[in-house]
Amino acid sequence: MTRVRKNPLERRREILNCALKLFETEGYRNVSMEDIGRKSGIARTTMYEYFSNKDQVLFALVEEIAEALHSGPGAGDTCLERLEKLAAIYLRKIATNQSLYLLLFQESPALSDELSTKLLTWRREQFLQVVGIAEDAFKSGELRSEIKVEDVGFLFQAVVGQRAGELLMTRQQVNPDEEAHRLVQLLWWGVGSVLPGGPRDPVRIPGS
């Protein structure tokens, strides 16, 4: 029987899928390149034509998610809508890549410096996306004048990030668009000068 030759992209995808399954069941630190090759039905020497070590395998898996977030949300009618779109993208990626996110959380001490740096860079890029939206909101008057744009970035990561962590650990299923809408509406009540129902009343400080 003639052996079917797979193209490099198909073979690479096969390696990544098999590696992720092994990482989930055996633990990242317990899996070797030989294990991945055996699971994929690929000779160890052929494995090294695609990845030089298992860190690169995991790096490639993470890169796929990061690339999906790089583009960010499209332009919305308001900065509030843009924040909702960004939150929905993030929550959707959590929902569709739960196994990988859990792996990164559980195996963080075993990750290489390169991958750890990549994850920090990824988080920083998301932060800057939010800050960029907040800067536009400040210019358009949608952001309260006393709010710093960096604070919006930190608040977004706190509100959306914490909820994403809860969903990840409990494996609770939610509608990403609806959940993003709820979370960002909550966030916006703290920073927006224009609320969903119209302009907000001036902030009153008790005792003033």
Wavefront OBJ file of the C-alpha trace (Angstrom):
o trace
v 0.000 0.000 0.000
v 1.355 3.405 -0.962
v 1.929 5.655 2.023
v 0.040 8.949 1.834
v 2.375 11.907 2.092
v 0.957 14.818 4.058
v 1.870 18.395 3.264
v 3.985 20.270 5.842
v 1.109 22.412 7.130
v -1.092 19.369 7.687
v 1.740 17.540 9.400
v 2.504 20.536 11.614
v -1.156 20.797 12.619
v -1.160 17.116 13.484
v 1.889 17.555 15.728
v 0.307 20.497 17.541
v -2.989 18.680 18.117
v -1.288 15.563 19.456
v 1.062 17.593 21.636
v -1.803 19.503 23.223
v -3.607 16.264 24.059
v -0.459 14.892 25.696
v 0.163 18.102 27.620
v -3.414 17.911 28.945
v -3.277 14.277 30.049
v 0.355 13.871 31.110
v 1.399 17.367 32.122
v 3.691 19.602 30.133
v 6.835 18.850 32.120
v 6.297 15.078 31.762
v 6.067 15.032 27.969
v 9.092 14.632 25.696
v 9.561 15.258 21.991
v 9.730 11.498 21.572
v 6.308 11.171 23.212
v 4.860 13.752 20.848
v 6.397 12.009 17.854
v 5.023 8.642 18.946
v 1.542 10.116 19.479
v 1.695 11.775 16.060
v 3.063 8.693 14.320
v 6.091 10.703 13.227
v 9.735 9.695 13.533
v 11.712 11.685 16.081
v 14.114 12.940 13.406
v 11.177 14.203 11.359
v 9.771 15.952 14.431
v 12.878 18.102 14.633
v 12.248 19.359 11.118
v 9.233 21.172 12.530
v 10.175 21.997 16.117
v 13.529 21.880 17.869
v 12.024 21.260 21.333
v 8.694 21.024 23.143
v 8.924 24.673 24.226
v 8.620 25.605 20.574
v 5.599 23.335 20.249
v 3.822 25.085 23.107
v 5.004 28.453 21.811
v 3.356 27.689 18.457
v 0.079 26.820 20.185
v 0.138 30.083 22.118
v 1.087 32.060 19.032
v -2.080 30.914 17.270
v -4.207 32.510 19.980
v -2.068 35.641 20.120
v -2.369 36.160 16.378
v -6.138 36.037 16.632
v -6.038 38.860 19.197
v -3.487 41.049 17.442
v -6.028 42.495 15.028
v -8.267 43.622 17.870
v -11.804 44.908 17.414
v -12.955 46.791 14.365
v -13.958 50.403 14.676
v -17.265 50.755 16.505
v -19.627 53.679 16.718
v -18.403 54.402 20.250
v -15.412 53.559 22.380
v -17.736 51.594 24.637
v -18.644 49.332 21.722
v -14.982 48.861 20.842
v -14.204 47.770 24.391
v -17.100 45.325 24.264
v -15.776 43.846 21.015
v -12.299 43.455 22.490
v -13.691 41.765 25.602
v -15.813 39.439 23.460
v -12.778 38.412 21.382
v -10.871 37.579 24.568
v -13.722 35.638 26.177
v -14.374 33.727 22.973
v -10.733 32.668 22.815
v -10.918 31.485 26.420
v -14.029 29.441 25.590
v -12.572 27.799 22.485
v -9.090 27.184 23.936
v -9.865 26.201 27.531
v -7.409 23.330 27.589
v -4.502 25.479 26.474
v -5.287 28.308 28.876
v -5.553 25.846 31.773
v -2.262 24.311 30.741
v -0.534 27.696 30.761
v -1.986 28.475 34.184
v -1.113 25.132 35.752
v 2.335 24.754 34.206
v 3.524 28.361 34.468
v 6.554 27.458 36.672
v 7.785 25.052 33.991
v 7.522 27.471 31.070
v 10.660 28.663 29.325
v 11.831 32.268 29.663
v 11.008 32.808 26.001
v 7.432 31.681 26.404
v 6.957 33.553 29.681
v 8.206 36.705 27.971
v 5.800 36.070 25.096
v 2.854 35.809 27.468
v 3.837 39.053 29.184
v 4.182 40.763 25.806
v 0.787 39.449 24.771
v -0.794 40.832 27.962
v 0.941 44.164 27.420
v -0.382 44.378 23.859
v -3.929 43.865 25.079
v -3.400 46.540 27.733
v -2.191 48.995 25.102
v -5.201 48.213 22.900
v -7.484 49.225 25.756
v -5.418 52.346 26.483
v -5.640 53.334 22.811
v -9.429 53.056 22.934
v -9.467 55.035 26.188
v -7.363 57.787 24.591
v -9.931 58.105 21.808
v -12.692 58.178 24.426
v -10.908 60.975 26.284
v -10.543 63.036 23.097
v -14.194 62.542 22.166
v -15.415 63.390 25.657
v -16.754 59.888 26.306
v -14.323 59.414 29.209
v -14.633 61.322 32.451
v -11.993 64.049 32.590
v -10.545 62.900 35.939
v -9.948 59.345 34.695
v -6.478 58.371 33.459
v -6.417 56.288 30.290
v -3.994 53.834 31.929
v -6.541 53.248 34.688
v -9.057 52.117 32.076
v -6.505 49.555 30.894
v -5.947 48.228 34.406
v -9.676 48.189 35.140
v -10.391 46.265 31.930
v -7.794 43.645 32.811
v -9.154 43.394 36.357
v -12.838 43.080 35.432
v -12.577 41.051 32.242
v -9.473 39.121 33.307
v -10.928 38.048 36.639
v -14.166 36.905 35.030
v -12.234 35.032 32.338
v -10.280 33.244 35.067
v -13.502 32.243 36.825
v -14.969 30.881 33.605
v -11.775 28.995 32.914
v -11.496 27.337 36.316
v -15.203 26.451 36.601
v -15.544 25.607 32.879
v -18.757 27.570 32.917
v -20.212 28.237 29.480
v -21.473 31.737 28.673
v -22.289 33.703 25.553
v -19.078 35.726 24.955
v -20.910 38.683 23.393
v -23.485 38.901 26.162
v -20.887 38.483 28.911
v -18.600 41.087 27.314
v -21.514 43.499 27.115
v -22.356 42.981 30.802
v -18.765 43.350 32.001
v -17.878 46.413 29.947
v -21.164 48.136 30.803
v -20.218 47.643 34.467
v -16.713 48.984 33.817
v -18.070 51.970 31.910
v -20.212 53.129 34.808
v -16.961 53.866 36.600
v -15.153 55.729 33.837
v -17.580 56.976 31.209
v -18.916 60.512 30.952
v -21.623 59.264 28.595
v -23.543 56.275 29.918
v -25.655 53.888 27.836
v -28.801 55.822 28.794
v -27.311 59.233 28.060
v -24.969 61.788 29.740
v -24.237 60.966 33.349
v -25.039 63.274 36.224
v -22.043 65.029 37.798
v -20.233 62.826 40.307
v -21.231 63.911 43.795
v -18.867 63.324 46.693
v -20.664 62.638 50.007
v -20.363 65.595 52.363
v -19.430 68.071 49.615
l 1 2 3 4 5 6 7 8 9 10 11 12 13 14 15 16 17 18 19 20 21 22 23 24 25 26 27 28 29 30 31 32 33 34 35 36 37 38 39 40 41 42 43 44 45 46 47 48 49 50 51 52 53 54 55 56 57 58 59 60 61 62 63 64 65 66 67 68 69 70 71 72 73 74 75 76 77 78 79 80 81 82 83 84 85 86 87 88 89 90 91 92 93 94 95 96 97 98 99 100 101 102 103 104 105 106 107 108 109 110 111 112 113 114 115 116 117 118 119 120 121 122 123 124 125 126 127 128 129 130 131 132 133 134 135 136 137 138 139 140 141 142 143 144 145 146 147 148 149 150 151 152 153 154 155 156 157 158 159 160 161 162 163 164 165 166 167 168 169 170 171 172 173 174 175 176 177 178 179 180 181 182 183 184 185 186 187 188 189 190 191 192 193 194 195 196 197 198 199 200 201 202 203 204 205 206 207 208
